[in-house]
Amino acid sequence: MKLDEIIRGRRSVRAYEDRPVPEEVVRELIDLGIHAPSASRMQPWSFVVIEDKELMREWSDRAKEQLLGQMEQIPYLKQYQALMENKEFNIFYGAPCLVLIYGNTVSPSHVNDCTLAAQNIMLAAYEKGLGSCWVGFAMQTGNAPELKQKLGVPEKYRLVAPLLLGYPRGEWPYVPRNEPIIFSWQK
């Protein structure tokens, strides 16, 4: 597969087969992730890999509760109210693997650098026949001190990218893109 096909073909997958991603594949994806550029070569990324379905379910339930509690302060969230109230809905969509990219806040560019690593992982996952999805619903809970302690994440690290990995269930159609807005083109 050519790079442009990978970039155009990758989708956010929200339904996964019930089969694990082999550890060596996850390790290879993380290795490809760390080949992303980083400001001043600080490489501020660190990783947590979760395959524990019960831990993901507990995290999902806690995140939904927190998000429901913020609906009045953050009106944007109201569009997700029915999902968050659904007891069966899991923010991790039944994925067999959750890769968390935590950034060392000592680096002023940790968010950008970890985001670049996440993009490498998602593109490489697609090339290997895997689906991926960045789960924004997991951000707040992923930075909770008690969860970070449970996961062995030092205090100075912040969750930047919670990525699902797994074998897609079904087909994921193309999502049209808006034409890019180019404010100017100086020659």
PALUM-667672 format. One record per atom (N, C-alpha, C): residue in one letter; residue number from 1; x negated, y, z; atom name. Coordinates in steps of 0.05 Angstrom, whole numbers. Example, Ala and Ser with C-alpha at 12.3 -4.5 7.8 and 13.67 -1.06 7.14 Angstrom:
2
  residuo  num      c1      c2      c3  atomo
        a    1    -264    -114     156      N
        a    1    -246     -90     156     CA
        a    1    -264     -66     156      C
        s    2    -257     -45     142      N
        s    2    -273     -21     143     CA
        s    2    -258       1     157      C
//
This chain:
187
  residuo  num      c1      c2      c3  atomo
        m    1     -17     -23       0      N
        m    1       0       0       0     CA
        m    1     -18      25       0      C
        k    2     -11      44     -16      N
        k    2     -26      69     -18     CA
        k    2     -17      88       5      C
        l    3     -36     106      12      N
        l    3     -30     124      35     CA
        l    3      -5     140      30      C
        d    4       0     150       6      N
        d    4      24     166       2     CA
        d    4      49     149       5      C
        e    5      48     124      -1      N
        e    5      71     105       3     CA
        e    5      76     101      33      C
        i    6      54      99      48      N
        i    6      56      95      77     CA
        i    6      69     120      89      C
        i    7      59     143      82      N
        i    7      70     168      93     CA
        i    7      99     171      86      C
        r    8     107     166      62      N
        r    8     135     169      53     CA
        r    8     153     146      63      C
        g    9     141     123      69      N
        g    9     157     100      76     CA
        g    9     163      97     106      C
        r   10     146     108     123      N
        r   10     149     105     151     CA
        r   10     176     117     161      C
        r   11     189     103     179      N
        r   11     214     112     190     CA
        r   11     214     109     221      C
        s   12     231     124     234      N
        s   12     235     120     263     CA
        s   12     254      97     265      C
        v   13     245      75     276      N
        v   13     261      50     278     CA
        v   13     273      49     305      C
        r   14     299      43     306      N
        r   14     314      43     331     CA
        r   14     328      16     336      C
        a   15     319      -5     323      N
        a   15     329     -33     327     CA
        a   15     306     -52     321      C
        y   16     301     -70     339      N
        y   16     277     -87     336     CA
        y   16     285    -117     340      C
        e   17     270    -134     326      N
        e   17     272    -163     330     CA
        e   17     261    -169     358      C
        d   18     272    -191     369      N
        d   18     263    -199     395     CA
        d   18     239    -218     393      C
        r   19     217    -206     384      N
        r   19     191    -221     383     CA
        r   19     169    -202     389      C
        p   20     149    -211     404      N
        p   20     127    -194     413     CA
        p   20     109    -186     390      C
        v   21      96    -163     394      N
        v   21      75    -155     376     CA
        v   21      49    -167     388      C
        p   22      34    -182     372      N
        p   22       9    -194     383     CA
        p   22     -10    -173     395      C
        e   23     -22    -180     417      N
        e   23     -40    -162     431     CA
        e   23     -62    -152     413      C
        e   24     -73    -169     396      N
        e   24     -95    -159     378     CA
        e   24     -85    -138     358      C
        v   25     -60    -139     351      N
        v   25     -49    -119     333     CA
        v   25     -46     -92     348      C
        v   26     -36     -94     372      N
        v   26     -33     -69     388     CA
        v   26     -60     -57     393      C
        r   27     -80     -73     400      N
        r   27    -107     -63     404     CA
        r   27    -118     -50     378      C
        e   28    -113     -62     355      N
        e   28    -122     -51     330     CA
        e   28    -109     -24     324      C
        l   29     -83     -22     330      N
        l   29     -68       3     326     CA
        l   29     -80      25     344      C
        i   30     -85      18     369      N
        i   30     -97      38     387     CA
        i   30    -124      47     377      C
        d   31    -140      27     367      N
        d   31    -166      34     356     CA
        d   31    -163      53     332      C
        l   32    -144      48     315      N
        l   32    -139      66     292     CA
        l   32    -129      94     302      C
        g   33    -114      94     324      N
        g   33    -105     119     336     CA
        g   33    -128     136     345      C
        i   34    -148     125     357      N
        i   34    -170     141     368     CA
        i   34    -190     151     347      C
        h   35    -185     144     322      N
        h   35    -200     155     300     CA
        h   35    -188     181     290      C
        a   36    -169     191     304      N
        a   36    -157     217     297     CA
        a   36    -177     239     304      C
        p   37    -175     262     291      N
        p   37    -191     285     299     CA
        p   37    -184     294     328      C
        s   38    -204     306     341      N
        s   38    -198     318     367     CA
        s   38    -216     343     370      C
        a   39    -204     363     382      N
        a   39    -218     389     385     CA
        a   39    -243     385     402      C
        s   40    -265     396     393      N
        s   40    -291     394     407     CA
        s   40    -299     366     414      C
        r   41    -288     347     399      N
        r   41    -294     318     402     CA
        r   41    -288     309     431      C
        m   42    -268     321     444      N
        m   42    -262     314     472     CA
        m   42    -248     287     475      C
        q   43    -234     279     454      N
        q   43    -220     253     454     CA
        q   43    -205     249     481      C
        p   44    -185     266     486      N
        p   44    -172     266     512     CA
        p   44    -151     245     516      C
        w   45    -148     226     498      N
        w   45    -126     206     499     CA
        w   45    -134     182     517      C
        s   46    -114     172     530      N
        s   46    -115     147     544     CA
        s   46     -88     133     540      C
        f   47     -87     107     544      N
        f   47     -64      91     536     CA
        f   47     -54      74     559      C
        v   48     -28      69     558      N
        v   48     -15      49     575     CA
        v   48       2      33     555      C
        v   49       1       6     558      N
        v   49      17     -11     541     CA
        v   49      37     -26     559      C
        i   50      63     -24     553      N
        i   50      83     -37     569     CA
        i   50      99     -56     551      C
        e   51     100     -81     560      N
        e   51     116    -102     547     CA
        e   51     137    -113     566      C
        d   52     137    -103     590      N
        d   52     156    -111     611     CA
        d   52     184     -99     606      C
        k   53     202    -116     597      N
        k   53     229    -107     590     CA
        k   53     244     -95     614      C
        e   54     240    -107     638      N
        e   54     254     -97     662     CA
        e   54     244     -69     669      C
        l   55     218     -65     667      N
        l   55     207     -39     673     CA
        l   55     218     -18     653      C
        m   56     220     -26     628      N
        m   56     231      -8     608     CA
        m   56     260      -2     613      C
        r   57     275     -22     622      N
        r   57     304     -18     629     CA
        r   57     306       1     652      C
        e   58     290      -3     673      N
        e   58     291      15     696     CA
        e   58     285      44     688      C
        w   59     264      47     672      N
        w   59     256      73     663     CA
        w   59     278      86     646      C
        s   60     290      70     629      N
        s   60     312      80     612     CA
        s   60     335      90     630      C
        d   61     343      74     649      N
        d   61     365      83     667     CA
        d   61     359     108     682      C
        r   62     334     110     691      N
        r   62     326     135     706     CA
        r   62     326     159     687      C
        a   63     316     155     663      N
        a   63     314     177     644     CA
        a   63     342     187     636      C
        k   64     361     168     632      N
        k   64     388     176     625     CA
        k   64     401     192     647      C
        e   65     396     183     672      N
        e   65     407     198     695     CA
        e   65     396     226     696      C
        q   66     370     229     692      N
        q   66     358     255     693     CA
        q   66     368     273     670      C
        l   67     371     262     646      N
        l   67     380     277     623     CA
        l   67     409     286     627      C
        l   68     426     268     638      N
        l   68     454     276     644     CA
        l   68     455     299     664      C
        g   69     437     299     683      N
        g   69     436     320     703     CA
        g   69     426     347     692      C
        q   70     415     347     668      N
        q   70     404     372     657     CA
        q   70     421     383     634      C
        m   71     444     371     629      N
        m   71     461     379     606     CA
        m   71     470     408     608      C
        e   72     476     417     632      N
        e   72     486     445     635     CA
        e   72     463     465     630      C
        q   73     439     458     640      N
        q   73     417     477     637     CA
        q   73     405     476     608      C
        i   74     408     453     595      N
        i   74     397     450     568     CA
        i   74     419     441     549      C
        p   75     435     460     539      N
        p   75     458     454     522     CA
        p   75     452     435     498      C
        y   76     428     436     488      N
        y   76     420     419     466     CA
        y   76     425     389     472      C
        l   77     422     382     497      N
        l   77     425     354     505     CA
        l   77     454     344     504      C
        k   78     473     362     503      N
        k   78     501     354     503     CA
        k   78     508     335     480      C
        q   79     494     338     458      N
        q   79     500     320     435     CA
        q   79     493     291     441      C
        y   80     478     286     462      N
        y   80     471     259     470     CA
        y   80     486     249     494      C
        q   81     506     264     504      N
        q   81     520     257     528     CA
        q   81     532     229     527      C
        a   82     546     223     506      N
        a   82     559     196     504     CA
        a   82     539     174     505      C
        l   83     516     178     492      N
        l   83     494     158     493     CA
        l   83     484     154     521      C
        m   84     479     176     534      N
        m   84     468     175     561     CA
        m   84     488     163     581      C
        e   85     513     166     576      N
        e   85     534     155     594     CA
        e   85     539     125     588      C
        n   86     530     116     566      N
        n   86     534      87     558     CA
        n   86     514      70     574      C
        k   87     525      53     591      N
        k   87     509      36     608     CA
        k   87     491      16     592      C
        e   88     500       9     568      N
        e   88     486     -10     552     CA
        e   88     463       3     536      C
        f   89     465      29     532      N
        f   89     444      42     516     CA
        f   89     418      42     530      C
        n   90     397      34     516      N
        n   90     369      34     526     CA
        n   90     353      53     509      C
        i   91     341      73     521      N
        i   91     325      93     506     CA
        i   91     302      80     491      C
        f   92     295      55     497      N
        f   92     273      42     484     CA
        f   92     283      22     463      C
        y   93     309      22     458      N
        y   93     321       7     435     CA
        y   93     314     -23     434      C
        g   94     307     -35     456      N
        g   94     300     -63     456     CA
        g   94     273     -70     444      C
        a   95     256     -50     440      N
        a   95     230     -55     429     CA
        a   95     213     -72     447      C
        p   96     197     -90     435      N
        p   96     181    -107     452     CA
        p   96     156     -94     463      C
        c   97     149     -70     453      N
        c   97     124     -58     462     CA
        c   97     127     -27     462      C
        l   98     118     -16     484      N
        l   98     117      13     488     CA
        l   98      88      21     493      C
        v   99      78      38     475      N
        v   99      51      49     479     CA
        v   99      53      78     487      C
        l  100      42      84     510      N
        l  100      43     111     521     CA
        l  100      16     124     516      C
        i  101      16     147     504      N
        i  101      -9     162     500     CA
        i  101      -9     185     520      C
        y  102     -27     183     539      N
        y  102     -30     204     559     CA
        y  102     -54     221     552      C
        g  103     -52     248     555      N
        g  103     -73     266     549     CA
        g  103     -86     277     574      C
        n  104    -112     279     574      N
        n  104    -127     291     596     CA
        n  104    -124     321     594      C
        t  105    -111     333     614      N
        t  105    -105     362     613     CA
        t  105    -130     379     616      C
        v  106    -153     367     621      N
        v  106    -178     383     621     CA
        v  106    -183     394     593      C
        s  107    -174     380     573      N
        s  107    -177     389     546     CA
        s  107    -154     408     539      C
        p  108    -160     432     530      N
        p  108    -139     451     523     CA
        p  108    -123     442     499      C
        s  109    -133     423     484      N
        s  109    -119     413     460     CA
        s  109    -109     385     463      C
        h  110    -104     376     488      N
        h  110     -96     348     492     CA
        h  110     -70     341     478      C
        v  111     -51     360     477      N
        v  111     -25     354     464     CA
        v  111     -29     350     434      C
        n  112     -44     368     421      N
        n  112     -49     366     393     CA
        n  112     -65     340     386      C
        d  113     -86     335     401      N
        d  113    -103     312     396     CA
        d  113     -88     286     400      C
        c  114     -72     284     421      N
        c  114     -57     259     425     CA
        c  114     -35     255     404      C
        t  115     -24     277     395      N
        t  115      -4     276     374     CA
        t  115     -16     265     348      C
        l  116     -40     274     342      N
        l  116     -54     263     318     CA
        l  116     -59     233     321      C
        a  117     -67     225     345      N
        a  117     -72     196     350     CA
        a  117     -46     181     346      C
        a  118     -24     192     356      N
        a  118       3     179     354     CA
        a  118      10     176     324      C
        q  119       6     196     308      N
        q  119      12     195     280     CA
        q  119      -4     172     266      C
        n  120     -30     170     273      N
        n  120     -46     149     262     CA
        n  120     -34     122     269      C
        i  121     -26     118     294      N
        i  121     -14      93     303     CA
        i  121      11      87     288      C
        m  122      29     106     285      N
        m  122      55     101     272     CA
        m  122      51      95     242      C
        l  123      32     108     229      N
        l  123      28     102     201     CA
        l  123      15      75     198      C
        a  124      -4      69     215      N
        a  124     -18      42     213     CA
        a  124       2      20     220      C
        a  125      20      25     239      N
        a  125      40       5     246     CA
        a  125      58      -1     221      C
        y  126      66      19     207      N
        y  126      83      15     183     CA
        y  126      68      -1     162      C
        e  127      43       5     159      N
        e  127      26     -10     139     CA
        e  127      24     -39     146      C
        k  128      26     -46     172      N
        k  128      24     -73     181     CA
        k  128      52     -87     183      C
        g  129      73     -73     174      N
        g  129      99     -85     174     CA
        g  129     114     -81     201      C
        l  130     105     -63     217      N
        l  130     118     -57     243     CA
        l  130     134     -31     241      C
        g  131     154     -29     258      N
        g  131     168      -4     261     CA
        g  131     157      10     285      C
        s  132     163      36     286      N
        s  132     154      53     309     CA
        s  132     175      75     312      C
        c  133     175      86     336      N
        c  133     192     109     342     CA
        c  133     180     124     366      C
        w  134     179     150     363      N
        w  134     170     168     385     CA
        w  134     195     173     401      C
        v  135     195     167     427      N
        v  135     218     169     444     CA
        v  135     216     194     462      C
        g  136     227     216     453      N
        g  136     227     240     468     CA
        g  136     242     238     494      C
        f  137     263     221     495      N
        f  137     278     217     520     CA
        f  137     261     207     543      C
        a  138     238     196     537      N
        a  138     221     184     558     CA
        a  138     201     204     571      C
        m  139     199     228     560      N
        m  139     178     246     568     CA
        m  139     178     254     597      C
        q  140     201     263     607      N
        q  140     202     273     634     CA
        q  140     196     251     654      C
        t  141     209     229     651      N
        t  141     204     206     670     CA
        t  141     176     196     668      C
        g  142     165     197     644      N
        g  142     137     187     640     CA
        g  142     116     204     653      C
        n  143     124     228     661      N
        n  143     105     245     676     CA
        n  143     111     246     706      C
        a  144     131     231     715      N
        a  144     138     231     743     CA
        a  144     114     219     759      C
        p  145     106     232     781      N
        p  145      83     222     796     CA
        p  145      85     193     804      C
        e  146     109     184     813      N
        e  146     111     156     822     CA
        e  146     107     136     799      C
        l  147     117     143     775      N
        l  147     113     125     753     CA
        l  147      84     125     744      C
        k  148      72     148     743      N
        k  148      43     150     735     CA
        k  148      26     134     755      C
        q  149      33     136     780      N
        q  149      18     120     800     CA
        q  149      21      91     796      C
        k  150      46      82     790      N
        k  150      51      54     785     CA
        k  150      36      44     760      C
        l  151      32      61     741      N
        l  151      19      54     716     CA
        l  151     -11      58     717      C
        g  152     -21      69     739      N
        g  152     -50      74     742     CA
        g  152     -60      98     727      C
        v  153     -42     118     722      N
        v  153     -50     141     707     CA
        v  153     -58     164     726      C
        p  154     -82     174     724      N
        p  154     -91     196     741     CA
        p  154     -73     221     739      C
        e  155     -72     236     760      N
        e  155     -55     260     761     CA
        e  155     -60     280     739      C
        k  156     -85     283     731      N
        k  156     -91     304     711     CA
        k  156     -83     296     682      C
        y  157     -72     273     679      N
        y  157     -62     265     652     CA
        y  157     -32     270     650      C
        r  158     -24     278     625      N
        r  158       4     283     619     CA
        r  158      13     265     596      C
        l  159      37     254     598      N
        l  159      47     239     575     CA
        l  159      52     257     552      C
        v  160      41     250     529      N
        v  160      45     265     505     CA
        v  160      62     250     485      C
        a  161      57     223     482      N
        a  161      71     208     461     CA
        a  161      79     181     471      C
        p  162     105     176     476      N
        p  162     115     150     482     CA
        p  162     124     137     456      C
        l  163     110     116     447      N
        l  163     115     104     421     CA
        l  163     125      75     424      C
        l  164     146      69     410      N
        l  164     156      42     409     CA
        l  164     143      28     385      C
        l  165     137       2     389      N
        l  165     127     -14     367     CA
        l  165     141     -40     367      C
        g  166     147     -50     343      N
        g  166     160     -76     341     CA
        g  166     167     -82     312      C
        y  167     178    -106     308      N
        y  167     186    -114     281     CA
        y  167     214    -104     277      C
        p  168     218     -88     256      N
        p  168     245     -75     251     CA
        p  168     266     -96     246      C
        r  169     290     -91     257      N
        r  169     313    -106     252     CA
        r  169     329     -90     231      C
        g  170     332    -101     207      N
        g  170     347     -87     186     CA
        g  170     329     -68     170      C
        e  171     342     -55     152      N
        e  171     329     -35     134     CA
        e  171     333      -7     145      C
        w  172     314      10     142      N
        w  172     316      37     151     CA
        w  172     314      56     127      C
        p  173     336      68     119      N
        p  173     337      83      94     CA
        p  173     321     109      95      C
        y  174     315     118      72      N
        y  174     300     144      69     CA
        y  174     318     167      80      C
        v  175     305     184      94      N
        v  175     318     208     105     CA
        v  175     308     232      89      C
        p  176     326     245      74      N
        p  176     317     268      57     CA
        p  176     303     289      73      C
        r  177     283     302      61      N
        r  177     268     323      74     CA
        r  177     276     350      60      C
        n  178     277     371      76      N
        n  178     281     397      65     CA
        n  178     257     406      50      C
        e  179     261     423      30      N
        e  179     238     434      16     CA
        e  179     221     449      36      C
        p  180     194     448      33      N
        p  180     177     463      52     CA
        p  180     181     493      48      C
        i  181     180     507      70      N
        i  181     181     536      69     CA
        i  181     152     546      68      C
        i  182     144     559      47      N
        i  182     117     570      44     CA
        i  182     121     600      45      C
        f  183     113     613      66      N
        f  183     117     641      69     CA
        f  183     101     657      48      C
        s  184      77     648      43      N
        s  184      61     662      23     CA
        s  184      40     643      13      C
        w  185      28     651      -9      N
        w  185       6     635     -21     CA
        w  185     -13     656     -32      C
        q  186     -33     661     -16      N
        q  186     -52     683     -22     CA
        q  186     -74     672     -41      C
        k  187     -77     685     -64      N
        k  187     -98     677     -83     CA
        k  187    -116     700     -88      C
//
